[in-house]
Amino acid sequence: MRGKFCVIGGGSMIGSTLVDHLVADPEVESVRVLDAFFADDNRGNLADALATGKVDLVEGDIRNREQLREHLAGMDGVFNLAAVMSLDGAGKNEWMWTVNADGFFNIVDVARELGIPRVVTSSSAAVYGELPSDELCREDVPLRPSTVYGATKAACEMLASAYSASQGVSTAVLRYGVVYGPRLHRRAKSSLVISDVIDALLRGERPTVIGDGTQVCDWVYVGDVARANIAAMQSDSTGEVFNVGTGGRRTVAEVIDVIYRLLGVDGQPPIFEPAPEGVRYNQNIMSPEKSEQILGFRAETSLEEGIVAQIKFQRSQLSTQS
């Protein structure tokens, strides 16, 4: 994949993993990371990529159009992973809207001004709302988000479609399942259960889990999500939306059992606690069919392989802290 690319929100778990994949491609000339770092100061996620000399890191806010004009100039493509996430609102509704929706409007409109040919943006299964857990989510079902976060992502999808149809900016939207893996940030409520259980067991403690363990999720590994972004950037499709998931159903309790088995822990069962009011697991199961047919993308990492990688990462982080 030739050219210069900007990864907005590139310090995040998904963003930094995508940057690593781009840096590893010899045809990618350079990568610019634009991140506000106002939710997590995770510059450390980019240490290896910055050491290659192919990456420059700039701190900026997508709500500021002048900054976007400066930092997106000369780019051949833009990946947008910037987002504020709060599934229960918690007083952050206005912040979520201004960053997620207004911020994306600025990105895609500045891309139009600068003649940037392709924008790939991240959405979420939260746009589907609460569908029956035995129903596969397909990209053409009506959107019924039940959270403000999901509503902001649905708005971004409509903007991407409009700019692709009438404003000369080719777009692709990726709807993620529950993303997990190394560098998991503390805002990812659904996938945080994996991080918390691993952390507790590595410390010899009994983990506490929100919910009763019966919640069903479509768990997708961060490395696969990075590959999906690259496939979307390379695709000739425009104005399309793609699920990024496995189509598989695994309960929280099943995932916890995998962690216990991989760590060789017997006993110390987790403590299950009721979820706070308004906090929901994303239980939507993503149909992977369209992504396979059009993007040629399929998630390849098994849950066991992904958790092994996350255990390795968290173990290294724990040894660094001690």
C-alpha positions in Angstrom: 0.0 0.0 0.0 1.8 3.0 -1.3 1.7 6.5 0.2 1.5 8.7 3.3 -1.1 8.0 5.8 -2.5 9.7 8.9 -3.8 7.7 11.8 -6.0 9.8 14.0 -6.3 8.4 17.5 -3.1 6.5 16.8 -2.1 6.2 20.4 -5.0 3.9 21.2 -4.9 0.2 21.3 -6.3 -0.2 17.8 -4.6 2.9 16.5 -1.1 2.0 17.6 -1.5 -1.6 16.4 -2.6 -0.2 13.0 0.5 2.0 13.0 2.7 -1.0 13.7 1.1 -2.8 10.7 1.6 0.2 8.4 5.2 0.7 9.5 5.9 -2.9 8.6 4.8 -2.4 5.0 7.8 -1.3 3.0 5.6 0.5 0.5 4.2 2.8 3.1 6.3 5.9 2.9 5.4 7.5 6.2 2.8 7.6 8.9 1.6 10.6 10.9 -0.1 10.0 14.2 -2.5 12.7 15.4 -3.9 12.2 18.9 -5.2 14.6 21.6 -4.2 12.2 24.4 -7.0 13.7 26.5 -8.5 10.4 27.7 -5.3 8.3 28.0 -1.7 9.4 27.8 -0.7 6.3 25.9 2.3 7.5 23.9 4.2 4.5 25.1 2.1 2.4 22.7 4.0 4.0 19.9 7.5 3.6 21.1 8.5 0.8 18.7 6.9 2.6 15.7 8.5 5.9 16.5 11.9 4.2 16.7 11.7 3.2 13.0 11.9 6.8 11.8 8.8 6.3 9.6 6.4 7.8 12.1 5.9 11.4 13.3 3.7 12.1 16.3 1.7 15.3 16.6 -0.7 16.3 19.4 -3.9 17.8 18.1 -7.6 18.0 18.5 -10.0 17.0 15.7 -12.4 19.7 16.9 -9.9 22.2 15.6 -10.1 22.5 11.8 -7.0 24.6 11.5 -4.9 21.9 13.1 -6.5 19.3 10.8 -5.7 21.3 7.7 -2.1 21.6 8.9 -1.6 17.9 9.8 -3.6 16.2 7.1 -2.0 18.1 4.2 -0.2 15.8 1.8 -1.8 12.6 3.1 -2.9 9.9 0.7 -5.4 8.4 3.2 -6.8 9.0 6.7 -7.7 6.4 9.3 -10.0 7.8 12.0 -9.9 6.0 15.3 -10.5 9.0 17.6 -13.5 8.6 19.9 -14.8 9.3 23.3 -16.5 6.3 24.7 -18.9 6.2 27.7 -21.6 3.6 27.5 -23.6 5.0 30.4 -23.2 8.7 29.4 -22.0 9.7 32.9 -22.3 13.4 32.0 -20.1 13.0 28.9 -22.9 13.1 26.3 -21.9 16.6 25.0 -18.2 15.7 24.9 -19.0 12.5 23.1 -21.0 14.3 20.5 -18.5 17.1 19.9 -15.5 14.7 19.6 -17.1 11.8 17.8 -19.7 13.5 15.5 -18.5 17.1 15.1 -14.9 15.9 15.1 -15.6 13.4 12.3 -17.4 16.0 10.3 -14.2 18.2 10.5 -12.1 15.2 9.4 -14.1 14.3 6.3 -14.8 17.9 5.3 -11.1 18.9 5.6 -10.3 15.8 3.6 -12.6 17.2 0.9 -10.9 20.6 1.0 -7.4 19.0 0.7 -8.4 16.5 -1.9 -7.5 13.5 0.2 -8.9 10.5 -1.7 -9.8 8.0 1.0 -11.0 8.1 4.6 -11.6 5.0 6.7 -13.4 5.6 9.9 -14.2 3.4 12.9 -17.7 2.7 14.1 -19.2 0.2 16.5 -21.7 -2.6 16.9 -23.3 -0.1 19.3 -25.2 1.4 16.3 -27.3 -1.8 16.1 -28.8 -1.3 19.5 -30.0 -4.3 21.4 -30.8 -7.0 19.0 -31.6 -10.6 20.1 -28.3 -12.4 21.0 -29.1 -15.2 18.5 -29.5 -12.8 15.6 -26.5 -12.0 13.4 -26.1 -8.3 12.8 -25.9 -7.6 9.1 -24.9 -4.2 7.7 -28.3 -3.5 6.1 -30.4 -3.9 9.2 -32.0 -0.6 10.5 -29.9 1.2 13.1 -31.4 1.6 16.6 -28.6 2.7 18.9 -29.6 2.6 22.6 -26.7 4.7 23.9 -25.5 8.2 23.1 -22.2 6.7 22.1 -23.9 4.5 19.5 -25.9 7.5 18.3 -22.7 9.5 17.7 -21.3 6.6 15.7 -24.5 6.3 13.6 -24.2 10.0 12.8 -20.7 9.5 11.6 -21.8 6.7 9.4 -24.4 8.9 7.7 -21.8 11.6 7.2 -19.4 9.1 5.6 -22.1 8.0 3.3 -23.1 11.5 2.3 -19.5 12.7 1.6 -18.9 9.6 -0.5 -22.0 10.1 -2.5 -21.9 13.8 -3.1 -18.6 15.4 -1.9 -15.9 13.5 -3.7 -14.4 11.7 -0.6 -14.2 8.0 -0.9 -15.1 6.5 2.5 -15.3 3.2 4.3 -16.9 2.6 7.7 -15.8 -0.3 10.0 -18.2 -1.5 12.7 -16.3 -3.3 15.4 -17.4 -6.1 17.7 -15.8 -6.3 21.1 -12.1 -5.6 20.5 -9.5 -7.0 22.9 -5.7 -7.6 22.9 -2.5 -5.9 24.0 -2.7 -2.2 24.9 -6.3 -2.4 25.9 -7.5 0.9 27.2 -9.5 1.4 30.4 -12.5 2.8 28.6 -13.5 -0.4 26.8 -16.1 -1.7 29.2 -17.0 -4.9 27.4 -13.5 -6.1 26.6 -12.1 -4.8 29.9 -13.3 -8.0 31.6 -10.4 -9.9 29.9 -7.8 -7.3 31.0 -9.2 -7.2 34.6 -9.3 -11.0 35.0 -5.8 -11.5 33.7 -4.5 -8.7 35.9 -6.1 -10.1 39.0 -4.9 -13.6 38.4 -1.3 -12.5 37.6 -1.3 -10.7 41.0 -2.7 -13.8 42.8 -6.0 -12.1 43.5 -9.6 -13.2 43.0 -11.1 -11.3 40.0 -14.3 -9.3 40.2 -16.5 -9.3 37.1 -19.4 -7.0 36.2 -22.5 -9.0 35.2 -23.4 -12.6 35.7 -21.2 -14.1 33.0 -24.0 -15.1 30.6 -23.5 -12.1 28.3 -22.7 -13.2 24.8 -20.1 -11.2 22.8 -18.4 -11.2 19.4 -14.7 -11.0 20.5 -12.3 -9.8 17.8 -8.6 -9.5 18.2 -6.9 -6.1 17.8 -4.4 -7.4 15.2 -7.3 -8.5 13.0 -9.0 -5.1 13.4 -5.8 -3.4 12.2 -5.8 -5.7 9.1 -9.4 -4.8 8.4 -8.5 -1.1 8.4 -5.8 -1.7 5.8 -8.1 -3.9 3.7 -10.7 -1.1 3.8 -8.1 1.5 2.8 -7.0 -0.6 -0.2 -10.5 -1.4 -1.3 -12.1 0.1 -4.4 -15.5 0.2 -2.7 -16.9 3.6 -1.6 -19.5 4.6 0.9 -19.8 1.1 2.3 -20.1 -0.1 5.8 -18.4 -3.3 7.0 -18.7 -5.4 10.1 -15.4 -6.4 11.8 -16.1 -9.4 13.9 -15.9 -13.2 13.9 -19.6 -14.1 13.8 -18.8 -16.3 16.8 -20.6 -16.4 20.1 -18.7 -16.7 23.4 -20.1 -15.8 26.8 -18.1 -13.8 29.3 -18.0 -16.9 31.5 -16.5 -19.0 28.7 -13.8 -16.3 28.1 -13.0 -16.3 31.8 -12.7 -20.1 31.7 -10.2 -19.8 28.8 -8.1 -17.3 30.8 -8.0 -19.6 33.8 -7.0 -22.5 31.7 -4.2 -20.6 29.9 -2.8 -19.3 33.2 -3.1 -22.7 34.8 -5.3 -21.4 37.7 -7.4 -23.8 39.6 -9.9 -22.4 42.1 -10.3 -18.7 43.0 -13.5 -18.4 40.9 -14.4 -14.8 40.0 -16.8 -12.7 42.0 -19.7 -11.6 39.8 -21.3 -8.3 40.6 -24.4 -6.5 39.1 -23.6 -4.0 36.4 -24.2 -0.3 37.3 -27.4 1.1 35.9 -27.1 2.0 32.3 -23.9 0.0 31.6 -24.5 -2.8 29.1 -22.3 -5.3 27.4 -22.2 -5.2 23.6 -24.0 -8.5 22.9 -24.3 -8.0 19.1 -22.9 -10.8 17.0 -21.4 -9.5 13.7 -22.0 -11.2 10.3 -18.6 -11.3 8.6 -20.0 -12.2 5.2 -19.8 -8.7 3.5 -16.3 -8.0 4.8 -15.2 -11.4 3.4 -16.8 -10.8 0.0 -15.8 -7.2 -0.7 -12.7 -6.6 1.4 -11.3 -10.1 1.4 -11.0 -9.8 5.2 -11.6 -12.5 7.7 -10.6 -12.5 11.4 -7.9 -15.1 11.7 -6.9 -15.0 15.4 -8.6 -17.5 17.7 -9.8 -16.4 21.1 -7.1 -18.6 22.7 -4.3 -17.1 20.5 -5.5 -13.6 21.3 -5.7 -14.1 25.0 -2.2 -15.7 25.0 -0.9 -12.4 23.4 -2.7 -10.3 25.9 -1.4 -12.3 28.8 2.1 -11.9 27.5 1.6 -8.2 27.2 0.1 -7.7 30.7 2.7 -9.9 32.3 5.4 -7.7 30.8 3.6 -4.6 32.0 3.4 -6.1 35.5 7.1 -6.9 35.6 7.9 -3.4 34.5 5.8 -1.9 37.3 7.3 -4.1 40.0 
